[in-house]
Amino acid sequence: MNKVGFFRSIQLKFIIIYILLLLLAVQVIGSFFTQRLEDDLLDSFKASISERVELLSYNLEQAFDRERSEEDEGPTLVEEIQQIVQDINTDNIATTVNVINNQSQIIGTNKLNQQEELGKRITRPLVQQALFFDSPQKEEYWDTESDSRVYVHVEPLIDSEGITVGVIYFQSSLDEVYGQVEDINTIFLQGSILAISISAILGILVARTITKPIMEMREQALIMANGDFTQKVNVYGKDEIGQLAETFNDLNSRLKHSYATIEEERRKLSSVLSNMSDGVIATDNYGSITLMNDAAGRLIGENPEEIIGDYLLDVLQLEGKVIDLTELQDSGSMIIDFSDDDAPFLIRANFSTVSDDEDEITGFITVISDVTEQEKVEQERRDFVSNVSHELRTPLTTMKSYIEALTDGAWEDKEIAPRFLHVAQNETDRMIRMVNDLLQLSKMDSDELPLHKERTDFVSYFHQVIDRFEMNTPEKIILKREIPKGQSLVWMDKDKMTQVLDNIISNAIKYSPEGGEIRMKLDIKRHYLLVSIEDQGMGIAYDKLEKIFERFYRADKARTRKLGGTGLGLAITKELVEAHHGKIWAKSKEGKGTTILFTLPLMSKKRRDIR
């Protein structure tokens, strides 16, 4: 996990929130303070003007009420009014004070440079309203001539008889008031900036005290994610963050225990899966492979690590047999054919589902095993039962037919009865041979057939067997020997090996044509000897060559049965050769004869010396 930058950290967020709250507080306080200050200054300013207007109004009303005659040497009304106005201390050069009579004429002003305005009529609405309604008029507005905000106070002048004799027009600039407000705002802004700067520094320190435990817990979480539960986070207090740290340490201890338990179970499961002879494939609920052990990889010929994520039906080559994964749980088990042209290969797959607490399917478990040999044995068993039944049925049917004929009266016929009895006797002998062969095979399958091995010179022994056959071989069959001189010692059971040679040579004689030659050859190798018996018979097709050692298999069934064979001779021969730790096989071409070859291990030099 990447480290969080400062500009994306919670520390910066704490600082921003802290400053924003401070700014909001400062803004609210500043706005309230500024507004109240402005209102107080304006009220004070207007109250000051009202006081001056009131004083001026009193003096001017006295001047209007004073009686004057033509002989009076005192100042005229206009001169007295002008003197009163000029004596007013306005403290503001932008203040204009005009006295206007009831004829709307200016009769006095405090501006020495505006004396030419005296006698002019004024038509301003506030003046007219004050004259008409006999009430004071006040107004604030922006004066475009002076480019400033001004305050106007128009006060009516009423004589002793209650008649409005004029008005006082008092106009003063508000720049001084707003200038004071602006200066105070500037000072407040500077103070706010200083306070915010100090608060930001304090906010950083406070945020670090809050985020430091969180950052330590984050680092500890990363360490825990890598499987290290040995470290603890520091607890800095008993507040919520301290309680969180204590809870985090408790969680660390619990996770350590749970992780150890899970790891132990995982190792057990991994060991079980690795040592299972059966393959195990786990998928999610969509059929994507999430786990496969080595046994499954070997069975289907895929690397378990490279096949993760593939679709189960594609891997098991079921895309044409099963459309939906949900069908697998109903099928339970099926045989999948992975055979190729070289060898058969059958796999049994057993399917089961994985469900959660709500019985929702979360995945599938498939267990596969190699049942090629099992199926082959089962098929051989079925074929064996079928062949035994067929082989026994034929002679029994023949015997039944002849016995029924004899029962029906044929026994009285001196010519037919002996022939029928002879056939029944031959069929009985054949069944006895077959049963004896089956019994011998059964004993060899169950390792109950003892072998009485002894040291034997196979060269002289082989000559003896051939000599015996030469005495009983038809004259038109030639037995040719290719046997080296010297000794070749083997460890074998003579009786059983005689049975092997008798079966092979008898078959060669049976299938050889008249005038045919049977070639019997012995090759001495370094550690074993090789015996080959070659005839010039009809031969065997290539695709049937390996089957001649199977039980009840006949390359030419009609001829073999006619010659009295049971179909078990070569099967017994193979079992006996393999019991002597040898191998047997055949070579043949149709129309050119067949060669049976087998090997026997030679006695080692050390064993010869002991013997």
VEXTI-435646 format. One line per 4 residues: number of its first residue (from 0); their letters; for each residue x, y negated, z of C-alpha. Coordinates in nm, 3 decimals. Layout:
NUM = a = X:Y:Z | ...
% end
This chain:
0 = mnkv = 0.000:0.000:0.000 | 0.138:-0.343:-0.099 | 0.209:-0.607:0.164 | -0.061:-0.874:0.186
4 = gffr = 0.072:-1.219:0.094 | 0.028:-1.519:0.320 | -0.223:-1.683:0.087 | -0.439:-1.370:0.097
8 = siql = -0.393:-1.295:0.465 | -0.648:-1.323:0.742 | -0.404:-1.556:0.918 | -0.452:-1.820:0.647
12 = kfii = -0.826:-1.766:0.667 | -0.820:-1.828:1.042 | -0.617:-2.147:0.987 | -0.850:-2.268:0.712
16 = iyil = -1.158:-2.196:0.921 | -0.998:-2.369:1.221 | -0.907:-2.679:1.015 | -1.245:-2.685:0.841
20 = llll = -1.423:-2.676:1.175 | -1.198:-2.955:1.300 | -1.257:-3.154:0.982 | -1.629:-3.106:1.020
24 = avqv = -1.616:-3.223:1.380 | -1.398:-3.522:1.288 | -1.623:-3.604:0.995 | -1.936:-3.591:1.208
28 = igsf = -1.777:-3.793:1.487 | -1.622:-4.038:1.239 | -1.946:-4.086:1.051 | -2.142:-4.140:1.372
32 = ftqr = -1.877:-4.370:1.519 | -1.836:-4.572:1.201 | -2.206:-4.616:1.156 | -2.260:-4.720:1.517
36 = ledd = -1.961:-4.953:1.501 | -2.086:-5.109:1.182 | -2.433:-5.148:1.327 | -2.295:-5.303:1.648
40 = llds = -2.069:-5.544:1.460 | -2.352:-5.647:1.229 | -2.589:-5.690:1.522 | -2.329:-5.895:1.707
44 = fkas = -2.259:-6.098:1.395 | -2.628:-6.163:1.333 | -2.688:-6.242:1.700 | -2.404:-6.499:1.686
48 = iser = -2.555:-6.657:1.378 | -2.899:-6.659:1.539 | -2.757:-6.838:1.842 | -2.591:-7.099:1.625
52 = vell = -2.901:-7.140:1.415 | -3.108:-7.179:1.731 | -2.874:-7.449:1.866 | -2.863:-7.624:1.531
56 = synl = -3.242:-7.598:1.498 | -3.286:-7.766:1.836 | -3.058:-8.057:1.749 | -3.213:-8.097:1.406
60 = eqaf = -3.570:-8.095:1.541 | -3.467:-8.367:1.788 | -3.333:-8.565:1.499 | -3.653:-8.523:1.302
64 = drer = -3.866:-8.625:1.603 | -3.667:-8.944:1.680 | -3.850:-9.262:1.576 | -3.658:-9.503:1.359
68 = seed = -3.740:-9.854:1.235 | -3.590:-10.062:0.961 | -3.436:-10.304:1.209 | -3.273:-10.017:1.396
72 = egpt = -2.902:-10.027:1.344 | -2.855:-9.656:1.428 | -2.785:-9.382:1.172 | -3.051:-9.278:0.934
76 = lvee = -3.212:-8.935:0.945 | -2.996:-8.807:0.663 | -2.678:-8.941:0.820 | -2.768:-8.794:1.160
80 = iqqi = -2.852:-8.459:1.005 | -2.528:-8.463:0.811 | -2.334:-8.543:1.123 | -2.502:-8.260:1.317
84 = vqdi = -2.432:-8.008:1.043 | -2.067:-8.106:1.007 | -2.016:-8.075:1.379 | -2.116:-7.706:1.368
88 = ntdn = -1.813:-7.472:1.424 | -1.870:-7.182:1.194 | -1.530:-7.009:1.234 | -1.573:-6.894:0.878
92 = iatt = -1.486:-7.096:0.572 | -1.723:-6.882:0.370 | -2.018:-6.998:0.585 | -2.260:-7.237:0.421
96 = vnvi = -2.511:-7.440:0.624 | -2.769:-7.647:0.440 | -3.061:-7.846:0.581 | -3.360:-7.863:0.347
100 = nnqs = -3.665:-8.082:0.397 | -4.021:-7.980:0.331 | -3.983:-8.110:-0.023 | -3.720:-7.838:-0.088
104 = qiig = -3.446:-8.105:-0.113 | -3.103:-8.056:0.043 | -3.051:-8.335:0.296 | -2.745:-8.193:0.473
108 = tnkl = -2.455:-7.951:0.417 | -2.138:-7.848:0.596 | -1.936:-7.831:0.274 | -1.751:-8.153:0.210
112 = nqqe = -1.683:-8.051:-0.149 | -2.053:-8.003:-0.214 | -2.182:-8.351:-0.119 | -2.311:-8.389:-0.472
116 = elgk = -2.565:-8.120:-0.390 | -2.746:-8.356:-0.153 | -3.087:-8.453:-0.282 | -3.116:-8.158:-0.514
120 = ritr = -3.414:-7.931:-0.495 | -3.364:-7.568:-0.408 | -3.602:-7.298:-0.522 | -3.463:-6.989:-0.354
124 = plvq = -3.739:-6.747:-0.249 | -3.627:-6.726:0.113 | -3.647:-7.106:0.148 | -3.990:-7.123:-0.005
128 = qalf = -4.114:-6.836:0.212 | -3.983:-7.002:0.527 | -4.153:-7.332:0.433 | -4.477:-7.163:0.337
132 = fdsp = -4.509:-6.908:0.620 | -4.336:-7.114:0.893 | -4.134:-6.804:0.991 | -3.761:-6.718:0.985
136 = qkee = -3.633:-6.527:0.682 | -3.326:-6.301:0.686 | -3.155:-6.108:0.403 | -2.834:-5.929:0.309
140 = ywdt = -2.724:-5.911:-0.054 | -2.426:-5.901:-0.285 | -2.327:-6.242:-0.403 | -2.191:-6.223:-0.753
144 = esds = -2.044:-6.572:-0.737 | -1.825:-6.501:-0.435 | -1.803:-6.130:-0.514 | -1.882:-6.040:-0.155
148 = rvyv = -2.165:-5.928:0.066 | -2.341:-6.220:0.241 | -2.596:-6.265:0.514 | -2.862:-6.536:0.481
152 = hvep = -3.069:-6.671:0.770 | -3.338:-6.929:0.689 | -3.492:-7.093:0.998 | -3.791:-7.332:0.969
156 = lids = -3.771:-7.670:1.149 | -4.093:-7.769:1.326 | -4.152:-8.110:1.480 | -4.333:-8.188:1.799
160 = egit = -4.664:-8.191:1.622 | -4.611:-7.835:1.489 | -4.551:-7.944:1.132 | -4.273:-7.778:0.932
164 = vgvi = -4.043:-8.062:0.837 | -3.772:-7.845:0.678 | -3.554:-7.539:0.707 | -3.202:-7.450:0.796
168 = yfqs = -3.031:-7.238:0.528 | -2.745:-7.048:0.695 | -2.533:-6.822:0.466 | -2.226:-6.639:0.591
172 = slde = -1.997:-6.376:0.433 | -1.992:-6.025:0.584 | -1.640:-5.946:0.454 | -1.492:-6.008:0.795
176 = vygq = -1.732:-5.761:0.956 | -1.677:-5.492:0.695 | -1.305:-5.563:0.700 | -1.301:-5.485:1.069
180 = vedi = -1.496:-5.165:1.002 | -1.250:-5.068:0.727 | -0.951:-5.134:0.950 | -1.103:-4.923:1.223
184 = ntif = -1.178:-4.647:0.965 | -0.817:-4.658:0.850 | -0.695:-4.622:1.207 | -0.947:-4.340:1.261
188 = lqgs = -0.833:-4.166:0.942 | -0.468:-4.185:1.045 | -0.557:-4.049:1.384 | -0.761:-3.772:1.221
192 = ilai = -0.472:-3.676:0.995 | -0.237:-3.666:1.291 | -0.488:-3.460:1.490 | -0.546:-3.221:1.201
196 = sisa = -0.171:-3.174:1.150 | -0.118:-3.097:1.516 | -0.428:-2.874:1.510 | -0.298:-2.691:1.202
200 = ilgi = 0.026:-2.612:1.385 | -0.171:-2.498:1.686 | -0.404:-2.307:1.453 | -0.107:-2.122:1.304
204 = lvar = 0.012:-2.026:1.649 | -0.337:-1.921:1.757 | -0.395:-1.730:1.432 | -0.066:-1.547:1.476
208 = titk = -0.164:-1.437:1.823 | -0.485:-1.296:1.673 | -0.340:-1.147:1.354 | -0.018:-1.006:1.500
212 = pime = -0.194:-0.710:1.670 | -0.403:-0.657:1.356 | -0.088:-0.652:1.139 | 0.074:-0.404:1.378
216 = mreq = -0.234:-0.183:1.358 | -0.224:-0.209:0.978 | 0.142:-0.101:0.972 | 0.063:0.181:1.212
220 = alim = -0.227:0.288:0.989 | 0.016:0.309:0.693 | 0.252:0.518:0.905 | -0.038:0.743:1.008
224 = angd = -0.137:0.779:0.643 | 0.207:0.935:0.582 | 0.144:1.189:0.860 | 0.349:1.026:1.139
228 = ftqk = 0.145:1.002:1.459 | 0.433:0.950:1.703 | 0.418:0.569:1.729 | 0.174:0.351:1.921
232 = vnvy = 0.060:-0.009:1.877 | 0.129:-0.265:2.152 | -0.158:-0.382:2.371 | -0.124:-0.757:2.438
236 = gkde = -0.427:-0.814:2.656 | -0.762:-0.697:2.778 | -0.969:-0.891:2.524 | -1.152:-0.742:2.226
240 = igql = -0.831:-0.710:2.022 | -0.659:-0.543:2.317 | -0.950:-0.301:2.347 | -0.926:-0.242:1.972
244 = aetf = -0.555:-0.159:2.009 | -0.630:0.085:2.292 | -0.903:0.246:2.082 | -0.660:0.263:1.790
248 = ndln = -0.402:0.443:2.004 | -0.671:0.684:2.123 | -0.770:0.741:1.759 | -0.403:0.806:1.679
252 = srlk = -0.386:1.077:1.946 | -0.707:1.239:1.826 | -0.594:1.226:1.463 | -0.260:1.377:1.561
256 = hsya = -0.438:1.672:1.721 | -0.684:1.705:1.431 | -0.408:1.677:1.173 | -0.205:1.945:1.348
260 = tiee = -0.509:2.172:1.356 | -0.590:2.104:0.991 | -0.227:2.153:0.889 | -0.216:2.485:1.072
264 = errk = -0.537:2.597:0.902 | -0.404:2.472:0.568 | -0.085:2.674:0.610 | -0.290:2.979:0.700
268 = lssv = -0.515:2.927:0.399 | -0.216:2.862:0.174 | -0.045:3.177:0.302 | -0.362:3.381:0.250
272 = lsnm = -0.414:3.243:-0.100 | -0.048:3.292:-0.193 | -0.038:3.652:-0.075 | -0.375:3.757:-0.212
276 = sdgv = -0.365:4.001:-0.496 | -0.696:3.860:-0.616 | -0.711:3.522:-0.782 | -0.908:3.237:-0.623
280 = iatd = -1.035:2.933:-0.814 | -1.216:2.645:-0.642 | -1.412:2.380:-0.833 | -1.624:2.078:-0.752
284 = nygs = -1.996:2.066:-0.818 | -1.930:1.962:-1.178 | -1.710:2.264:-1.251 | -1.372:2.086:-1.255
288 = itlm = -1.098:2.302:-1.103 | -0.958:2.163:-0.777 | -0.758:2.463:-0.650 | -0.606:2.776:-0.799
292 = ndaa = -0.366:3.022:-0.638 | -0.072:3.188:-0.812 | -0.252:3.519:-0.849 | -0.529:3.352:-1.050
296 = grli = -0.268:3.175:-1.264 | -0.097:3.505:-1.341 | -0.426:3.676:-1.427 | -0.544:3.413:-1.675
300 = genp = -0.194:3.324:-1.795 | -0.201:2.957:-1.692 | 0.010:2.737:-1.465 | -0.208:2.657:-1.158
304 = eeii = -0.065:2.304:-1.130 | -0.129:2.217:-1.495 | -0.485:2.349:-1.503 | -0.619:2.131:-1.219
308 = gdyl = -0.909:1.925:-1.352 | -0.997:2.161:-1.639 | -1.349:2.297:-1.680 | -1.405:2.639:-1.520
312 = ldvl = -1.615:2.781:-1.805 | -1.344:2.689:-2.058 | -1.066:2.845:-1.849 | -1.260:3.170:-1.801
316 = qleg = -1.370:3.168:-2.166 | -1.737:3.168:-2.064 | -1.850:2.870:-2.270 | -2.041:3.100:-2.505
320 = kvid = -2.190:3.321:-2.232 | -2.285:3.073:-1.960 | -2.434:2.737:-2.048 | -2.470:2.584:-1.702
324 = ltel = -2.265:2.632:-1.386 | -2.583:2.689:-1.186 | -2.624:3.020:-1.371 | -2.307:3.153:-1.207
328 = qdsg = -2.457:3.174:-0.860 | -2.736:3.392:-1.001 | -2.500:3.620:-1.194 | -2.291:3.685:-0.884
332 = smii = -2.036:3.902:-1.066 | -1.936:3.969:-1.425 | -1.666:4.140:-1.628 | -1.467:3.904:-1.853
336 = dfsd = -1.276:4.050:-2.145 | -0.929:3.894:-2.189 | -0.810:4.175:-2.415 | -0.592:4.108:-2.716
340 = ddap = -0.463:4.319:-3.001 | -0.176:4.455:-2.791 | -0.352:4.577:-2.479 | -0.690:4.575:-2.307
344 = flir = -0.728:4.335:-2.017 | -1.049:4.311:-1.814 | -1.113:4.071:-1.523 | -1.396:4.088:-1.275
348 = anfs = -1.516:3.746:-1.156 | -1.726:3.702:-0.842 | -1.895:3.364:-0.799 | -2.019:3.196:-0.484
352 = tvsd = -2.130:2.844:-0.401 | -2.009:2.596:-0.139 | -2.286:2.394:0.027 | -2.290:2.106:0.273
356 = dede = -2.507:2.061:0.582 | -2.804:1.963:0.366 | -2.771:2.275:0.145 | -2.651:2.062:-0.144
360 = itgf = -2.402:2.243:-0.370 | -2.061:2.075:-0.341 | -1.854:2.327:-0.536 | -1.797:2.684:-0.651
364 = itvi = -1.553:2.956:-0.544 | -1.452:3.213:-0.803 | -1.259:3.528:-0.707 | -1.106:3.715:-1.000
368 = sdvt = -0.928:4.050:-1.004 | -0.774:4.279:-1.265 | -1.007:4.576:-1.318 | -0.847:4.702:-1.638
372 = eqek = -0.716:5.020:-1.480 | -1.028:5.063:-1.274 | -1.249:5.033:-1.580 | -1.012:5.254:-1.774
376 = veqe = -1.025:5.520:-1.501 | -1.401:5.487:-1.483 | -1.428:5.524:-1.859 | -1.192:5.823:-1.851
380 = rrdf = -1.403:5.977:-1.577 | -1.716:5.933:-1.784 | -1.539:6.069:-2.091 | -1.400:6.357:-1.887
384 = vsnv = -1.741:6.453:-1.755 | -1.883:6.424:-2.104 | -1.600:6.630:-2.255 | -1.617:6.900:-1.987
388 = shel = -1.990:6.925:-2.037 | -1.946:6.946:-2.411 | -1.660:7.198:-2.393 | -1.848:7.425:-2.154
392 = rtpl = -2.177:7.391:-2.338 | -2.036:7.530:-2.663 | -1.912:7.866:-2.529 | -2.210:7.898:-2.296
396 = ttmk = -2.447:7.839:-2.587 | -2.258:8.097:-2.793 | -2.264:8.353:-2.511 | -2.630:8.285:-2.443
400 = syie = -2.716:8.344:-2.810 | -2.522:8.672:-2.830 | -2.652:8.798:-2.495 | -3.010:8.720:-2.600
404 = altd = -2.948:8.910:-2.923 | -2.814:9.205:-2.727 | -3.108:9.185:-2.490 | -3.347:9.187:-2.781
408 = gawe = -3.205:9.525:-2.895 | -2.879:9.454:-3.065 | -2.698:9.655:-2.797 | -2.833:9.970:-2.958
412 = dkei = -2.656:9.884:-3.285 | -2.314:10.048:-3.258 | -2.161:9.815:-3.519 | -2.305:9.479:-3.403
416 = aprf = -2.296:9.530:-3.025 | -1.912:9.562:-2.998 | -1.865:9.246:-3.206 | -2.114:9.050:-2.996
420 = lhva = -1.949:9.168:-2.676 | -1.606:9.079:-2.816 | -1.722:8.723:-2.893 | -1.875:8.688:-2.546
424 = qnet = -1.551:8.813:-2.394 | -1.343:8.562:-2.598 | -1.570:8.275:-2.495 | -1.550:8.386:-2.133
428 = drmi = -1.170:8.398:-2.152 | -1.166:8.050:-2.307 | -1.386:7.915:-2.027 | -1.162:8.080:-1.770
432 = rmvn = -0.855:7.919:-1.930 | -1.034:7.586:-1.937 | -1.133:7.612:-1.571 | -0.779:7.716:-1.477
436 = dllq = -0.639:7.420:-1.671 | -0.884:7.185:-1.505 | -0.794:7.326:-1.165 | -0.424:7.277:-1.241
440 = lskm = -0.485:6.917:-1.351 | -0.689:6.853:-1.041 | -0.408:6.980:-0.821 | -0.154:6.765:-1.006
444 = dsde = -0.377:6.457:-0.968 | -0.397:6.516:-0.594 | -0.026:6.609:-0.565 | -0.123:6.956:-0.442
448 = lplh = 0.069:7.145:-0.712 | 0.408:7.245:-0.563 | 0.719:7.241:-0.778 | 0.989:7.497:-0.707
452 = kert = 1.290:7.320:-0.856 | 1.627:7.474:-0.901 | 1.949:7.397:-1.084 | 1.914:7.523:-1.437
456 = dfvs = 2.133:7.522:-1.746 | 1.881:7.386:-1.992 | 2.080:7.499:-2.301 | 2.066:7.870:-2.217
460 = yfhq = 1.712:7.830:-2.080 | 1.596:7.667:-2.405 | 1.748:7.953:-2.609 | 1.560:8.208:-2.397
464 = vidr = 1.227:8.036:-2.457 | 1.286:8.018:-2.832 | 1.397:8.384:-2.842 | 1.069:8.484:-2.680
468 = femn = 0.869:8.294:-2.944 | 1.073:8.440:-3.229 | 0.964:8.789:-3.127 | 0.595:8.696:-3.158
472 = tpek = 0.603:8.434:-3.434 | 0.443:8.515:-3.767 | 0.698:8.610:-4.033 | 0.616:8.310:-4.254
476 = iilk = 0.695:8.055:-3.976 | 1.063:7.963:-3.938 | 1.203:7.847:-3.605 | 1.514:7.633:-3.656
480 = reip = 1.743:7.552:-3.366 | 1.965:7.244:-3.326 | 2.109:7.300:-2.981 | 2.462:7.195:-2.882
484 = kgqs = 2.698:7.427:-2.701 | 2.803:7.389:-2.342 | 2.611:7.334:-2.021 | 2.340:7.078:-1.943
488 = lvwm = 2.229:7.110:-1.584 | 1.885:6.986:-1.484 | 1.682:7.008:-1.162 | 1.350:7.166:-1.260
492 = dkdk = 1.080:7.424:-1.199 | 1.139:7.692:-1.462 | 0.783:7.821:-1.461 | 0.632:7.475:-1.507
496 = mtqv = 0.884:7.377:-1.775 | 0.814:7.709:-1.952 | 0.447:7.609:-1.954 | 0.547:7.272:-2.110
500 = ldni = 0.750:7.434:-2.387 | 0.489:7.702:-2.445 | 0.218:7.438:-2.496 | 0.429:7.230:-2.735
504 = isna = 0.570:7.522:-2.939 | 0.231:7.698:-2.950 | 0.068:7.384:-3.090 | 0.348:7.353:-3.347
508 = ikys = 0.295:7.714:-3.459 | -0.085:7.672:-3.468 | -0.075:7.363:-3.687 | 0.215:7.470:-3.914
512 = pegg = 0.121:7.588:-4.262 | 0.235:7.920:-4.401 | 0.608:7.908:-4.474 | 0.646:7.608:-4.253
516 = eirm = 0.955:7.529:-4.051 | 0.957:7.431:-3.684 | 1.265:7.236:-3.587 | 1.367:7.251:-3.219
520 = kldi = 1.638:7.008:-3.126 | 1.825:6.923:-2.805 | 2.028:6.600:-2.767 | 2.246:6.547:-2.462
524 = krhy = 2.255:6.181:-2.358 | 2.453:6.017:-2.078 | 2.194:6.051:-1.803 | 1.925:6.264:-1.960
528 = llvs = 1.857:6.520:-2.228 | 1.612:6.474:-2.513 | 1.404:6.766:-2.642 | 1.219:6.732:-2.972
532 = iedq = 0.997:6.991:-3.143 | 0.900:6.904:-3.499 | 0.646:7.086:-3.716 | 0.535:7.043:-4.077
536 = gmgi = 0.165:7.042:-4.004 | -0.110:6.806:-4.113 | 0.016:6.517:-3.894 | -0.178:6.269:-3.682
540 = aydk = -0.300:5.921:-3.768 | -0.101:5.637:-3.608 | -0.397:5.496:-3.415 | -0.465:5.840:-3.262
544 = leki = -0.107:5.926:-3.175 | -0.113:5.805:-2.813 | -0.446:5.974:-2.746 | -0.324:6.331:-2.800
548 = ferf = -0.206:6.341:-2.437 | -0.552:6.254:-2.308 | -0.772:6.525:-2.168 | -0.998:6.706:-2.417
552 = yrad = -0.868:6.497:-2.707 | -0.829:6.684:-3.036 | -0.695:6.535:-3.355 | -0.884:6.805:-3.552
556 = kart = -1.165:6.922:-3.325 | -1.305:7.191:-3.555 | -0.972:7.361:-3.616 | -0.858:7.333:-3.253
560 = rklg = -1.175:7.493:-3.122 | -1.151:7.762:-3.388 | -0.796:7.837:-3.268 | -0.917:7.867:-2.913
564 = gtgl = -0.768:7.548:-2.768 | -0.912:7.381:-2.460 | -0.788:7.026:-2.535 | -0.602:7.019:-2.202
568 = glai = -0.263:7.161:-2.302 | -0.083:6.835:-2.386 | -0.249:6.659:-2.090 | -0.103:6.925:-1.858
572 = tkel = 0.228:6.901:-2.043 | 0.247:6.526:-1.983 | 0.168:6.564:-1.614 | 0.438:6.832:-1.571
576 = veah = 0.705:6.631:-1.758 | 0.631:6.322:-1.553 | 0.643:6.535:-1.236 | 1.003:6.613:-1.338
580 = hgki = 1.067:6.232:-1.374 | 1.075:6.258:-1.750 | 0.886:6.092:-2.034 | 0.694:6.242:-2.326
584 = waks = 0.571:6.092:-2.650 | 0.493:6.185:-3.009 | 0.586:6.076:-3.360 | 0.383:6.167:-3.664
588 = kegk = 0.286:6.082:-4.019 | -0.028:6.214:-4.178 | 0.055:6.503:-4.411 | 0.421:6.517:-4.299
592 = gtti = 0.404:6.685:-3.959 | 0.431:6.588:-3.596 | 0.723:6.563:-3.353 | 0.678:6.595:-2.977
596 = lftl = 0.964:6.452:-2.772 | 1.030:6.454:-2.401 | 1.319:6.376:-2.170 | 1.450:6.531:-1.850
600 = plms = 1.706:6.366:-1.620 | 2.043:6.539:-1.595 | 2.183:6.625:-1.256 | 2.429:6.367:-1.127
604 = kkrr = 2.794:6.467:-1.082 | 2.770:6.422:-0.704 | 2.468:6.654:-0.687 | 2.643:6.914:-0.902
608 = dir = 2.937:6.918:-0.664 | 2.707:6.963:-0.366 | 2.533:7.252:-0.533
% end
